[in-house]
């Protein structure tokens, strides 16, 4: 197994020079990254097309444009984020001042997945650079063209002792995890997340785990059905369902089930054409292994919409399965593909009960016009983040920290959330020397009595 000790040592030494902590250094690095992305937009689109058959529209909106907006927001606000934050001081600390300093951890490891291979590598990197860290990025071997381009672009922009891209498969990830990093940021599956956390525990390395899970979507009886159908079809079938926050299964109120499925079929046709498999811009499944796993679900329940596949090009059309129960294989793990199982309900409490029987989801969506129903689910269901009357859209806001809870992840990022994730918050008390409060010392007369007066 290869040894990456040299690269980590080199980055650690560079970090200790203090250069990465300089605000102008950070801003310059972020500006260089932004310019490079703009200049190489076409190459990035071509790479994403080669790896996943992403359309230019999808490549820009979900990957390139997202990252550019994240960079713009960070560059604009970084100067205010880096300032020490003055906080209140209690009366017991008379004469002193209290501050919280944000300091970088040091050398961060960023392990990126294949489903959004550019965005999910660069978005955490923005936070790492903004906070003043060095970083090693391990992109996914399942998207080799994008990973190679990522390595080329980063290699041209930054010296290896500051930012490095290391390509390779599982054995490369394992070798990197044997090294001592100051922070680990991982996006991927729950089983691999456990392996990452186990490796991090050896050195007590702090982690952010962006995982997944089965994200529910509820369509209540009073929902705007036509709009719900369109927004759910968009959120589910973007990137052929290979999105960690895509609606994983649908709970339809029995009163609107048939109407919704009709509208949903029309929404799919509107977005992807009558024959999505003939749509040259419909994303492909990433690998044969994932394709075979997904097609094994097609005999679960009954195919209500779609169901056709093209094995040679790893394509599965948008598919809806009805007559599904929690016992079906499709309901055991996150689907991560363009297959949407449907459950129906009469009473909202049975839905909430069903969700409670399973690990906390990364995302949650409900379509209803009733504000008390909205509040009820927000109060009773624990989830990473989500939307009311929409899907996926919360992910795009730099003002909303994105992350999971429980099985769906640890920690969050985006906007200032990314800066905070890669920063240790260091608490500092600045004490006066002009006077000294005597009663904190054990030799003062009636010391306990005076302390008790203060510390009620």
C-alpha positions in Angstrom: 0.0 0.0 0.0 1.3 3.4 -1.0 2.4 5.8 1.7 1.3 9.4 1.7 3.3 10.5 4.7 5.5 12.8 2.6 2.6 14.9 1.2 1.0 15.3 4.7 4.4 16.2 6.2 5.0 18.8 3.4 1.5 20.3 3.9 2.0 20.4 7.7 5.3 22.2 7.3 3.7 24.7 4.9 0.8 25.3 7.3 3.2 26.0 10.1 4.7 28.9 8.1 1.5 30.8 8.8 1.0 31.8 5.1 -2.4 30.1 4.8 -3.7 32.2 7.8 -3.1 35.5 5.9 -6.4 36.9 4.7 -5.0 38.2 1.4 -3.5 34.7 0.8 -6.9 33.0 1.3 -8.7 35.6 -0.9 -6.2 35.3 -3.6 -6.4 31.5 -3.6 -10.2 31.7 -3.8 -10.1 34.2 -6.7 -7.6 32.1 -8.6 -9.9 29.1 -8.2 -12.9 31.1 -9.4 -11.1 32.4 -12.5 -9.8 28.9 -13.3 -13.4 27.4 -13.1 -14.7 30.1 -15.4 -11.9 29.6 -17.9 -12.3 25.8 -17.9 -16.1 25.7 -17.9 -16.2 23.9 -21.3 -13.7 21.3 -20.2 -15.6 20.7 -17.0 -18.8 20.2 -18.9 -17.2 17.8 -21.3 -15.7 15.8 -18.4 -19.1 15.5 -16.7 -20.7 14.5 -20.0 -18.0 11.8 -20.4 -18.4 10.4 -16.9 -22.2 10.6 -16.3 -23.7 12.0 -19.6 -24.7 15.2 -17.7 -26.3 17.8 -19.9 -24.7 21.3 -20.0 -27.7 22.6 -18.2 -27.3 20.1 -15.3 -23.5 20.4 -15.3 -23.7 24.1 -14.9 -26.7 24.5 -12.5 -25.8 21.6 -10.1 -22.0 21.7 -10.3 -20.2 24.6 -11.9 -22.6 27.4 -11.2 -23.2 26.2 -7.7 -19.5 26.3 -6.9 -19.1 29.8 -8.5 -21.9 31.2 -6.4 -20.3 29.6 -3.3 -17.0 31.2 -4.2 -18.6 34.6 -4.8 -20.4 34.5 -1.4 -17.3 33.4 0.5 -15.0 36.0 -1.1 -17.6 38.7 -0.4 -18.0 37.8 3.3 -14.6 36.3 4.3 -13.2 39.6 5.7 -16.0 39.8 8.3 -15.9 36.1 9.1 -12.2 36.1 10.1 -12.5 38.9 12.7 -12.4 37.7 16.3 -15.9 37.8 17.7 -16.3 39.8 20.9 -18.8 38.2 23.3 -20.3 39.2 26.6 -18.3 38.8 29.8 -20.1 38.0 33.1 -19.9 40.4 36.1 -17.7 37.8 38.0 -15.0 38.5 35.3 -15.1 42.3 35.9 -12.2 44.1 34.1 -11.8 41.4 31.4 -13.0 41.0 27.8 -14.0 37.8 26.0 -13.3 36.8 22.4 -13.8 33.8 20.1 -11.1 33.3 17.5 -11.6 31.2 14.4 -8.4 29.2 13.7 -7.8 26.6 10.9 -7.3 23.0 12.0 -4.2 22.4 9.7 -4.2 19.8 7.0 -7.7 18.6 5.9 -8.5 15.5 3.9 -11.5 15.8 1.6 -12.9 12.6 0.2 -15.4 13.3 -2.6 -18.1 11.0 -4.2 -18.9 10.3 -7.9 -22.5 11.7 -8.2 -21.5 15.4 -8.2 -17.8 14.8 -8.7 -16.8 18.4 -9.2 -19.2 20.2 -6.9 -18.7 17.8 -3.9 -14.9 18.1 -4.2 -14.7 21.9 -4.6 -17.4 23.1 -2.2 -15.7 21.7 0.9 -12.3 22.9 -0.5 -13.7 26.5 -0.6 -14.4 26.1 3.2 -11.0 24.6 3.9 -9.1 27.4 2.0 -11.4 30.2 3.5 -10.7 28.9 7.0 -6.9 28.9 6.3 -6.2 25.2 6.0 -4.1 23.1 3.6 -6.0 20.2 1.9 -5.7 16.9 0.2 -8.6 16.0 -2.1 -9.3 12.4 -3.0 -11.8 12.4 -5.9 -13.8 9.4 -7.0 -12.3 6.7 -9.2 -15.8 6.1 -10.7 -15.7 9.4 -12.5 -12.2 9.2 -13.9 -12.4 12.0 -16.5 -13.6 14.6 -14.0 -11.1 13.4 -11.4 -8.2 13.7 -13.8 -9.3 17.2 -14.8 -9.7 18.2 -11.2 -6.1 17.0 -10.5 -4.8 19.0 -13.5 -6.6 22.2 -12.6 -5.7 22.2 -9.0 -2.1 21.2 -9.8 -1.8 24.2 -12.2 -3.3 26.6 -9.6 -1.6 25.6 -6.3 1.6 24.1 -5.0 1.3 20.6 -3.7 2.3 21.7 -0.2 -0.9 23.8 -0.1 -3.6 21.8 -2.1 -3.0 18.4 -3.6 -5.3 16.0 -5.5 -4.6 12.3 -5.1 -6.4 10.0 -7.5 -7.0 6.3 -6.9 -9.4 3.7 -5.7 -10.4 2.2 -2.4 -6.8 1.3 -1.5 -5.8 5.0 -2.0 -8.5 6.1 0.4 -7.4 3.4 2.9 -3.7 4.6 2.6 -4.7 8.2 3.1 -6.8 7.3 6.2 -3.7 5.7 7.7 -2.1 9.2 7.8 -2.6 11.7 10.5 -4.8 14.6 9.2 -6.2 17.4 11.3 -9.7 17.2 9.8 -11.5 14.8 7.6 -14.5 15.8 5.4 -16.2 12.8 3.7 -19.2 12.7 1.4 -20.6 9.2 0.5 -22.5 6.2 1.8 -23.3 5.3 5.4 -21.2 2.1 5.5 -18.1 4.0 4.2 -18.9 6.8 6.7 -18.5 4.3 9.5 -15.1 3.2 8.2 -14.0 6.9 8.0 -15.1 7.5 11.5 -13.3 4.4 12.8 -10.1 5.5 11.1 -10.5 9.1 12.5 -11.0 7.8 16.0 -7.4 6.4 16.1 -6.1 10.0 16.1 -9.2 11.6 17.6 -9.5 13.5 14.3 -12.6 15.6 14.0 -14.9 14.7 11.0 -17.7 16.0 8.9 -19.7 13.1 7.4 -22.1 14.0 4.6 -24.0 10.7 4.2 -27.5 9.8 2.9 -30.4 7.6 3.7 -34.0 7.3 2.7 -35.4 10.8 2.4 -39.2 10.8 2.6 -41.5 13.0 0.5 -45.2 13.5 1.6 -48.0 14.7 -0.6 -50.9 15.7 1.7 -54.5 15.8 0.5 -54.6 19.6 0.3 -51.4 20.0 -1.7 -51.1 21.8 -5.0 -50.9 18.5 -7.0 -49.8 19.8 -10.4 -46.9 21.9 -8.9 -46.0 19.1 -6.4 -45.7 16.6 -9.2 -43.4 18.8 -11.2 -41.2 19.8 -8.3 -40.9 16.2 -7.1 -40.1 14.9 -10.6 -37.4 17.5 -10.9 -35.9 16.7 -7.5 -36.1 13.0 -8.0 -34.9 12.5 -11.6 -32.2 15.2 -11.8 -28.9 13.4 -12.3 -31.0 10.2 -12.8 -31.8 10.1 -9.1 -28.2 9.9 -8.1 -28.5 12.7 -5.5 -28.2 12.1 -1.8 -31.1 14.5 -1.1 -33.4 13.3 -3.8 -36.9 12.2 -2.6 -36.2 8.5 -1.9 -39.8 7.4 -1.5 -43.2 9.0 -1.7 -46.1 9.0 0.8 -49.3 9.9 -1.1 -52.5 10.7 0.7 -55.1 8.2 -0.6 -57.5 11.0 -1.6 -55.0 12.4 -4.2 -53.0 9.3 -5.1 -54.5 8.7 -8.6 -54.6 12.3 -9.5 -51.0 12.8 -8.4 -49.7 9.8 -10.4 -51.4 11.1 -13.5 -49.9 14.6 -13.0 -46.5 13.0 -12.2 -46.5 11.1 -15.5 -47.2 14.3 -17.4 -44.5 16.1 -15.4 -41.9 13.5 -16.4 -42.9 13.8 -20.1 -42.7 17.6 -19.8 -39.2 17.5 -18.2 -37.6 14.6 -20.1 -39.8 13.8 -23.1 -42.2 11.0 -23.9 -39.3 8.6 -24.2 -36.6 9.7 -21.7 -34.3 6.9 -22.8 -34.1 8.7 -26.2 -33.3 12.0 -24.5 -29.6 12.6 -25.2 -29.3 14.7 -22.0 -30.7 12.1 -19.6 -27.9 11.2 -17.1 -26.6 7.7 -17.1 -26.1 5.4 -14.1 -22.4 5.6 -13.0 -21.4 1.9 -13.3 -22.6 -1.5 -14.2 -22.7 -2.6 -10.5 -25.0 0.3 -9.6 -27.1 -0.3 -12.7 -27.6 -4.0 -11.8 -28.4 -3.1 -8.2 -31.1 -0.7 -9.4 -32.7 -2.9 -12.0 -33.1 -5.6 -9.4 -35.7 -3.4 -7.7 -37.9 -3.2 -10.9 -39.8 -6.4 -9.9 -40.8 -4.9 -6.5 -44.5 -4.0 -6.3 -46.0 -2.9 -9.6 -44.5 -0.6 -12.3 -46.9 2.3 -12.6 -44.7 4.6 -14.7 -41.6 3.8 -16.7 -39.5 0.7 -16.0 -37.6 0.5 -19.3 -33.8 0.2 -19.4 -30.9 0.2 -21.8 -28.1 -1.9 -20.3 -25.5 -1.0 -22.9 -25.6 2.7 -22.0 -26.5 2.1 -18.3 -29.8 4.0 -18.6 -33.0 3.6 -16.6 -36.0 5.7 -17.4 -37.9 7.6 -14.6 -39.8 4.8 -12.9 -42.6 4.8 -10.3 -43.4 1.6 -8.3 -46.7 1.2 -6.5 -48.1 -1.5 -4.2 -44.9 -1.2 -2.2 -44.5 -2.1 1.5 -41.6 -1.5 3.9 -40.6 -5.1 3.5 -39.7 -4.8 -0.2 -36.0 -4.7 -1.0 -36.3 -1.3 -2.6 -37.3 0.1 0.8 -34.3 -1.3 2.7 -31.5 1.1 1.7 -31.1 4.4 -0.1 -32.1 3.9 -3.8 -29.8 6.4 -5.5 -31.3 6.1 -8.9 -34.4 7.1 -11.0 -36.8 4.7 -9.2 -39.5 6.1 -6.9 -41.5 3.7 -4.7 -44.9 4.9 -3.5 -46.7 4.2 -0.2 -50.2 5.6 0.5 -51.7 6.8 3.8 -55.0 8.1 5.3 -53.7 9.6 8.5 -50.5 11.7 8.9 -49.6 10.0 12.2 -49.1 6.7 10.5 -46.6 8.3 8.1 -44.7 9.9 11.0 -44.7 6.5 12.8 -43.4 4.8 9.7 -40.5 7.4 9.4 -39.7 7.0 13.1 -39.1 3.2 12.5 -36.1 4.0 10.3 -32.8 6.0 10.7 -33.1 9.8 10.6 -33.1 11.0 6.9 -30.8 13.5 5.3 -33.7 15.3 3.7 -37.4 15.6 4.2 -40.1 17.1 2.0 -43.8 17.8 2.5 -46.4 19.3 0.2 -49.3 20.8 2.0 -51.1 24.2 2.2 -51.9 23.7 5.9 -49.5 25.5 8.2 -50.5 23.4 11.2 -49.7 20.2 9.3 -46.4 21.8 8.2 -45.6 22.6 11.9 -46.6 19.2 13.1 -44.1 17.4 10.8 -41.3 19.9 11.6 -41.9 19.3 15.3 -42.1 15.5 15.1 -39.6 14.4 12.4 -35.9 14.7 12.8 -34.0 15.2 9.5 -30.9 17.0 8.2 -32.7 19.7 6.1 -35.6 19.9 3.7 -38.4 21.9 2.1 -42.0 22.6 2.5 -43.7 22.6 -1.0 -40.5 21.9 -2.8 -37.6 19.4 -3.1 -33.8 19.7 -3.1 -33.8 23.6 -3.4 -32.7 24.1 0.2 -29.3 22.7 -0.7 -28.5 25.7 -2.9 -28.8 28.5 -0.3 -25.5 29.7 1.2 -27.5 30.9 4.2 -28.7 27.4 5.1 -26.1 25.1 6.6 -26.4 21.7 4.9 -25.8 18.4 6.7 -27.3 15.3 8.2 -28.3 14.0 11.6 -27.9 10.6 13.1 -27.3 8.0 10.4 -27.4 10.7 7.7 -24.3 12.5 8.9 -22.4 14.7 11.3 -21.7 18.4 10.8 -22.8 20.8 8.0 -21.4 23.2 5.5 -22.2 25.8 2.7 -21.7 29.5 3.0 -20.4 30.5 6.4 -21.2 27.0 7.5 -18.2 25.8 5.4 -15.9 28.3 7.0 -17.1 27.3 10.5 -16.7 23.6 9.8 -13.1 24.0 8.9 -12.4 26.4 11.8 -11.7 25.6 15.5 -13.4 28.2 17.7 -10.8 29.3 20.2 -12.1 31.0 23.3 -9.9 33.7 24.8 -10.3 35.8 28.0 -8.2 39.1 28.1 -7.8 40.1 31.7 -6.9 43.5 33.1 -3.8 44.0 35.3 -5.0 47.4 36.7 -6.7 45.7 39.6 -7.3 42.2 41.0 -10.5 40.8 42.4 -9.4 39.4 45.8 -12.3 37.1 46.8 -11.5 34.5 44.1 -8.4 33.5 46.2 -8.8 30.9 49.0 -7.0 33.1 51.7 -9.5 36.0 51.6 -11.6 36.6 54.8 -15.2 35.4 54.4 -14.2 34.3 50.9 -16.9 31.6 50.5 -19.6 34.0 51.7 -18.6 36.6 49.1 -18.3 34.1 46.3 -21.8 32.8 47.1 -23.1 36.4 46.8 -21.7 36.6 43.3 -22.4 33.1 42.1 -26.0 32.7 42.8 
